């Protein structure tokens, strides 16, 4: 199929994704555990899940499948989506792939341990215009790749 799934809580590229989905006439599911604004459009489906840890991730992972696109910064969700044949992009445009997800999971674990020890603090820098531009370009490329080869999922 070709649907877009947005990990909506705190996602900085909701508006951009909705515009791209409208241009390609795709359905986008914006999944969150709290009310969030989404443009009024029949193809933009707000999904509100219970306010439990990882509930939005579970909802997306259960439904996203072959040749869907998942937009998330959550590495475990990215891994689950890749296992089902979905294409996965981070909000800054970085693609996740089966070849790199193991390394990203290991780095996430290491960073969690360093944060727990107090050796590292803080998070990523704020989104810049170039990040949004990279994301839009990568999303467009991903959709076109899926449409050209609908029987192929990312490597």
Order of alpha helices (4+ residues) and beta strands (2+ residues): beta-alpha-beta-beta-alpha-beta-alpha-beta-beta-alpha-alpha
